[in-house]
Amino acid sequence: MSSDVTEAEKNALTPESGFDLCGIDYFESIGRRLYFIAHYERYQDALQAKKERERPDEYLILYKGAM
């Protein structure tokens, strides 16, 4: 996956605190593949939202905040 998403994309979508739920669109060009879905303060809420997504073909990632 390291070649699929750039460091700049990861840095832009890594929150200062909490968790960002993000998806990857493999049809976009490199550098524009990662997209924001929602922010959650608690891991449990982010994980539940990830499980509840209705598109089973969607590739999802949780980014944890630095704090």
MOSUL-V283381 format. One record per pair of residues at least 24 apart in sequence whose ideal C-beta (glycine too) atoms are under 7 Angstrom apart, sorted by the first residue. I is the first residue (numbers start at 0). GAP is how many residues later the second one is. D is the distance in whole Angstrom. If there is no record, write none. Layout:
i->I gap->GAP d->D
i->I gap->GAP d->D
This chain:
i->3 gap->29 d->6
i->4 gap->28 d->6
i->4 gap->29 d->5
i->5 gap->24 d->7
i->5 gap->25 d->5
i->8 gap->24 d->7
i->8 gap->25 d->4
i->9 gap->53 d->7
i->12 gap->50 d->6
i->13 gap->49 d->5
i->13 gap->51 d->7
i->13 gap->52 d->7
i->14 gap->24 d->6
i->14 gap->48 d->7
i->14 gap->50 d->4
i->15 gap->49 d->5
i->15 gap->50 d->6
i->15 gap->51 d->6
i->16 gap->48 d->4
i->16 gap->50 d->5
i->17 gap->47 d->5
i->18 gap->24 d->6
i->18 gap->27 d->4
i->18 gap->43 d->5
i->18 gap->44 d->7
i->18 gap->45 d->6
i->18 gap->46 d->7
i->19 gap->43 d->5
i->20 gap->25 d->6
i->20 gap->28 d->6
i->20 gap->29 d->6
i->20 gap->39 d->6
i->20 gap->41 d->6
i->21 gap->39 d->5
i->21 gap->41 d->6
i->22 gap->35 d->6
i->22 gap->36 d->6
i->22 gap->37 d->5
i->23 gap->35 d->5
i->23 gap->37 d->7
